[in-house]
């Protein structure tokens, strides 16, 4: 019954893998998807490299569970899913390469499982291409081994969409129900608001089909992932509405902001575009971005013609909902924000490309196949052209933080210590210090408290050109660090 329902949903019979002598029947079905996950992991380790130091946001998430440095200030929009994800390594080891390897392996496995969830709905060739398209984006490769939430929201959304389609069509599919609960929890665990938006079309479908068990499972998974964030809102942020309001303020105030051009500017390798000024990248860098929605709509047209629109329309709707706030409601851009949309759009795009390159009888169209292969090669070239310089720039910036930390140690600013000023959060993590700010989104202290701390603990502040020197540091000695000036106070021992 379940197999017949899936066939009805996708409008085609499932592929059958030939039975290998003495081997499992489904081995031929699994290995292309497993290969995508394995190659994705290998590409991360080769191109992004395990030695890449932790970024600003990563230091916030990792510091919550690390014994290397005190926990950094945790602002209202953040959720603790990433901290729990890295805890199996970061709680006992300060090795960044070990953490990178762990996350690369985990992200490759997660991609395989997400693609595997779609196996009853699409042929394996479509899923293999979809995984390849998503995994080959420079954004996916760059953030796969990082302690950041967006890739994991993407994996959760991709899996939840497949499991919803399967559970709605075949309620006896227990694997789909378990997968839906786990993927819903994963999304909400990482970013509750993103999870709610990506899940909205899933909830609409479930309600229209009146699948109350599926509805309970989906809502239960989302609630299980979000419960810690909601409880923390009341214990640390003055209530849920206050936390949402603070999160909106930190993001510049949610409202109508046309950020499409900002996202385009970020495609050239800008991990955070705030303020987002400057020229747009060349057409070679942005062409795939414009082609993506067109190919997705073509995939929908193909699906409607084949009378299997649901399996394509649902990921499209979830992608639109996941992308909408980051294109039209915030005044800045980061390419990682759209990772859930890219993962969901990969399914209809891959389906469209596979249909364009094969005849109704399944034979290859030589010209279309050749053009598709050339386009894929050009796509990979463009992604590497953006990725490799970005990795080099990022590594250099992180080395600067490490050198600043070494200078702090040389001057006697060692743990237990406190750091304030320019880029205090990441530098403090590298130095093993606490961080503090008196203004801005990360404000968690006062000038009086910092001055009092300096009487019995080493304290330092980093001042960038044009920044005002805090009153508490006016009498401290200082050294120049490139364009910055480091002021420090080291109390005499007893």
N, C-alpha and C positions, 0 to 999 in steps of 0.2 A: 504493500500500500504506500509506504513512504517513497519508494523508488518511483511509483507511478505519479505521485503528487509532485515530486521534484521535476520529473519530465514535463508535466503539465505546466509548471511554473516557468521553466526556461525554454519550453518549446522545442526541445530536442532530446534525444535519448542520450544518456550518459555514455561516455567512452568506456570501453572495456579493455583492460590491459590483458594481453595474452599471458596465459599461465606459463611461467618458466618451469622447466622440469625440476622437480624437487624444491621449487621456491614458492614463496607466498604469492597468491593471486594478484595482490595489489601492489607489488614491489615496483612495477613499471609506472604506476600512477604516482607514487610517492617521490621517486628519486629526482625528477626535474624540479619540484618545489624545494626539496631538501638542498639541491645544488644551488638554487637561488639564494637561500639563507646562508649557505657555507661561503659562497663567493662574496656575498655582502659583508660577512664578518672578515674575510681575508682582505677585502678592499679597504675596510676601515683601518685595520692594523697596518696595512702597507702605505696607505695614502695619508691618513690623518695622524698615524703614529702614536704608540702608547706613551711616549715621553712628553706629549703635549701637556703643559701645565694646566691646572684648573683655572677656569674663567671666573669672572666676578660672581655671577649667579650660582655657579657650581660651588664656590667656596661657602656661600650662604647655606645651601642644601647640605653639603658634606659636613660642615662644622656642627650641625645639629646632632650628629652621631659620632663625630670623630674625637679621639683622645688627643689629637695633635694640637688643637686650638680650641678656645672657648667658643660657644655657639654665638654666631653673629645675629644681629637684629633680624627678626622674621616679620616682614611687612604683611599687611592685610591680604593682598591678593594671592600670596603664596599658599601652597598646600604641602603637606608633609610626605606625600607619596614618594617623591624622589629620595628624600632622606631615608625612608624605610627600604627603598629599593637598593641603595648603596650600603646599607648597614652591614650586610654579611661580610663585606670587605673593609669598609671604612671604619667600623667599630674597633678593629684590632690592628689595622695596618695603615700607615701613612703613605704607602707607596702609590703614587699616581699611575705609573705604568701598570701595576697590578689591577687597579680599579678600571683603567681603560680596557684592558684585556677582558676582564669580567663583563663589562657593559657591552663590548663588541660581541662576545659570545652570546650573551643574553639577548641582544637585539636581533642577531641572526636567527636564533631559535624562535623568537617571538614572531618574526616575519614569516618563517616557515609555517608556524601554527596558524597564523592569521590567514595565509593563503590556503592552507589545508581545510579551513572551515568553509571555504567557498567550493570545495571539490564537488559536492553533489549538485551544484548550481551551474557551473561552467566547465567546459572542457579544460583539460590540464594545460593545453597549449595557450589558452587565453590567460590562465592564472600565472603561468610561467612568464609570459610577456608582461603582464601587469606588475608582477613582483620586480622584474628587471627594470621596468620604466621607473617605478617608485624608488627602488634601491639605488639607481644610478644618478639620481638628482644630487647635486653637490650639497644641498641642504640636508638631505637624508644621510649622506655619508658623513658629513661634518658633525651632525648631532647624534648619530647612532651611538657612538661610544662616550657621549657626554652625560653628565649628571644633570639632565634637563628634562622637563616633563613632556614637551610637545610630541616627540616621537612616540612616546608611550600612549598618549591620547590618540594618536593616529592608529596605532596598532589596536587599541581598544575599540575605536570606532569601526575599523575595518572588520574586526571579528564580530562585534555586536550586530552589525548590519547583516552579515551572512547568517548568523545564528537566529536572528529574528525572522528572516525569510524562511529558513528551514523549519523553525518551530511553529510558525503560523501555518505553513503548508502541511507539515506532518507533526502533529502534537505528540506523537509517540516517540519522537527523536529526542531521547534523554540527553544525548551528547550535546545537542544544540541548546537545550535548556541550561545545562551546566556551563557551557561556553558563554551563553548570554549573561548569566549571573556574574561569571568571573570577569568578562570584558566590560560590563557595565560598572562593576566595582573598580576595575583598573582605571577607567576614564575618570571617574569621580574622585578616586584616590589621588590622581595627579593634578587635575584642574576641574573642580566641580562645575564652574560655569560653562566651560567648554563642553563638558560631558552632557549637561542639560540641553545645550543647543544641538549637539550632534545626535542626541537621542530623541529629540522631538519628532522627527518624521517616523522613527520606529514606533513611538507611542501612538501616533495617528494611525499607522497601519494596523497595529494590534487592536486598537479600539474599533476600527472599521470592520475588522474580521471577527470581533467579539471573542478573542482568545484570552479569556480571563486568567488562565494559568500563566500564559506567556507574559501578560501584563504584570502579574504579581512577581514573576521572576525578574523582569527587567527593572521594575521599580525597587525591588528588594536589593538587586545588585548595585544600583545607583545609590540607594540609601546607605548600604554597607560601606561604600567607598567614601561618601560625603559626611558620615556621622562625626568623624573626628574633627573635620573642618568646622562643622556647625557647633559642636560642643566648645571648641576652642574660641569661636566667635563670642560666646557668652562668658567664657572664663578669662579671656585676655584682651578682647577688643570692644567690650561694652555692648554686645548683642549682635545678632545677625545683620540687622539693617545697618547698624553702625559700621560693621566690617565691610559690607557691600559698598557703603558710601565712601569709606576710606580707600577701598580698592579702586573705586571710580576716580577719586581725586588723584591717586598716584598715577593713574593712566591718563591724566590730563583732563578728566571729566568726560564720561561717556555721553555721546550725543551725535548729532550728524556731523561727521568729518569724512570727507572724500579722500581716502588714503590709497586709492588705486595707484596713483603716480608714485606715492611713497614706496609701495611694495615693488614697483618696477625698478625704482632706484636701488633698492636693497638687493636686487638680483645680481648686481655686479660684484657681490662679495662683502656687503655691509651687514654685519650681524645685528646691528642696532642702528636704525636710521632715525635719530631724535636729537636735534631737529633734522628733518629730512630735506636737505637742500642739495644743489649741484645738478649736473646734467644727467640725463638718463643713459644707461648702458646702450651700446650699439645694438642694432637689430639682431645680430647673430646670437647675442646673449639672451634677448627677450622673446625671440620668435617662438620658442617652445611654450612660453607662458600664454601667448595669444592662441596658439594652436590647441592647447589643452581643452578649453571649453568647447571649441568647435568640434573636435574629435569626439568629445563626450556626448554632445548633442547628436552627432552622427551615429554613435553607438546606440543612443535612445531610439533614433529613427529605425535603425536596423532591428532593434528589439521589438518595436511596435509592429513592424512588418511581419516579424516572425511570431507574433502573438505571445511574447514573453516579456512584456514591458516591466513587470513588477521587479524582476531581478536586476534591472538596469535603472529604473526610476528611483528606487529607494536609495542606493548609494549616491545618486545625483542629488537628491533632495537633502540628504545628510551633509554632503559636501557643501552645498549652498548655505545651509544653516551654520556649519562650522566656520565658513569663510566670511560670512556677512559682517559680523562685528569688527573684524580686522581690516575689512575693506571700506567700511562706511561709518564706523562708530568711534574710532580712536584717531588721534592726531599724529600718529607716528607709525613706524613699521619695523618689523623684524621678520625675515623670511621664514623662520621656524614657526611662526604663528599659523601659517597655512599648511603645515605638514598633514594634519588630518584631512583637509580637503584634497590634497594631492594623492594621498593613499586611497581615498574613496573614488576619486575620478579615474584612477588607474584601471579599474575594472571595466567600465564602459569604453574607455579609450582603447584598451587592449582588445576588447571584443570587436570594436569597429575595425581596427587594423587587421585582425585575423580574418574578418569577413571580406575586407577589401582585397586580401591577397590569396583568397581561395574561391573556387567556383562552388555553386550549390552542390555539386557532386563530391566536393572535398579535394579536388585536384588543385595544384598550385597555379596561380597566374604569374608567369615568369616576369613580365614587365613590372607589375605591381609589387611583386616580392623583391625584385632588385631595387626599386625605388625605396621601399620600406627599409631594407637593409642599409642602404646608403644614408637615409635620413637618421636611422638609429646610430650609425657610426658618427655622423656629424653631431648628433645630440650628445653622445658620450664625450666627444672632443671638446665641445663647448663647456660641459660640466667640469671636466678636468682643468680646463683653462681658467675657470673661476676658482675651483677648489684649491689647487696647489699654491697659488700666491696667497690665498687667504690663510692656509695653514701656516705658511712661513711668517706672515705678519702677526698672526696670533701667537705663535711660539716666541717671536721676538718680544712682544708685549709682556708675555708671562715671564720671560727671562728678566725683563726689567724689574718686575715685582720681586723676583727671587733675589736680584742684586740689591734692591732696596732693603729687603729683609736681612741680607748678610751685613749690610752697612749698619743697620739698627743693632744687630748683635755685636758688631765690632765696637760700637759706641757704648755698649753696656745696657742697651734696651732689650732685655731678655724677659722671658716669662717668669713670674706673672707681670705683664706689662699692658699698657693701653696705648692705642694709636687712634689719632683723629685726623681730620683734614682730607685732602685730595686722595681719592681711591683708597681710603683707609680700610674698607672691608676686605678686599682681596689681599692687600699687603699685610694686614694684621694676621690673616690666616697663614700666609707664608712664613711670617715671623713667629707664630705661636702666641700672638697677643689677642686681647680683647679689642673691639673697636667701638667708637662712640661718635655721635653726631649731635649737635645742638639745634640744627635747622634741617629742613628738607624732609624727604619721605622717610628717611631712616633715623630721624631724631629720636634719641633714647636717653639723653642726658642733658646736663646744664653746664655752663662754664664754671659755676661755683663747684659743682661736683668733680669736674675734671681737675681743677686747681687743687682741690683737697686730696684727690687721688695721687697727684704728683708729689705730695709730701712724703709718701711712704712706698710708692711704686714707680718704676720707670714709666714715663709717659713721653710720647713724641707726637708731633703734628707735621703733616706734609702740606706745604703751601705752594699752589700753582701760581704762575704769573698772573697778576691782576686780582688775585684773591686777597682778602683782608686777613692780616695776621691776628689771631685771637689774642685778647688782652692777657690771658693767663700765660701766654708763651713769649711775651715781649722781652723778658729778661733771660730767656733760655739761650744757651749757645746754639749755633746752627752750622750746617754744612750744605754745600750745593750738590744736588744730584741731578745732573742734566739741566733741564729747565725748572726743576723744582728746588725748593729749599726745605731742608729738614731741620726742625727745631726739636730739641730733646731735653729732658730733665731726668737725671739719674740720682736719686737720693743716696746720701752716704750711708754706709752700713752702720749697724749699732756699735 
